[in-house]
Amino acid sequence: MPKLKTKKAAAKRIKRTGTGRLRRHKAFDSHLRTKKSSKRKRRLGRETDVSHASQRDFERMLYKH
């Protein structure tokens, strides 16, 4: 069976923590910022965990042999 390839687009966007959790950036942060509140922009700048429902899909995309 051939080796599985890592999905490079996903690998550039997702980080694995020391404990194995997956971290991602939040969407809707890059433009049209004037209409968003400071609180909202501050929260959008932080990273968040990948949802439990998506965890398995990202594990497959980031497969490393």
C-alpha positions in Angstrom: 0.0 0.0 0.0 1.4 3.4 -0.9 2.2 6.0 1.7 -0.4 8.7 2.4 0.4 12.2 1.4 -0.1 15.2 3.7 -2.6 17.8 2.4 -0.2 20.8 2.2 -3.0 23.4 2.2 -4.3 22.0 5.5 -0.7 21.6 7.0 -0.1 25.3 6.4 -3.2 26.3 8.3 -3.4 23.9 11.2 -0.9 23.5 14.0 -0.7 20.5 16.4 -0.1 21.4 20.1 2.3 19.5 22.4 -0.7 17.6 23.8 -1.9 16.6 20.3 -4.8 19.0 20.0 -5.3 20.8 16.6 -5.4 24.6 16.5 -6.7 26.8 13.7 -7.2 30.5 13.0 -10.7 32.0 13.0 -12.4 33.2 9.8 -13.7 36.6 8.9 -10.7 38.6 10.3 -8.9 39.7 7.2 -11.0 42.6 5.8 -14.1 44.8 6.4 -12.8 45.4 9.9 -14.2 48.9 10.4 -17.7 47.7 11.0 -16.6 45.1 13.6 -16.3 45.9 17.2 -13.0 45.9 19.0 -14.0 43.0 21.1 -15.0 41.0 18.0 -11.7 41.8 16.2 -9.7 40.8 19.3 -11.5 37.5 19.5 -11.0 36.8 15.8 -7.3 37.3 16.2 -6.9 34.4 18.6 -6.5 30.7 17.6 -9.1 28.2 18.5 -9.4 24.4 18.7 -10.6 22.4 15.7 -14.1 21.2 16.4 -14.6 17.7 17.6 -16.7 16.9 14.5 -13.9 18.0 12.2 -11.0 16.5 14.2 -11.0 13.1 12.4 -11.0 14.8 8.9 -8.0 17.0 9.8 -6.1 14.1 11.3 -6.4 12.4 7.9 -5.3 15.5 6.0 -2.3 15.9 8.3 -1.3 12.3 8.2 2.4 11.8 8.6 4.0 8.4 8.2 
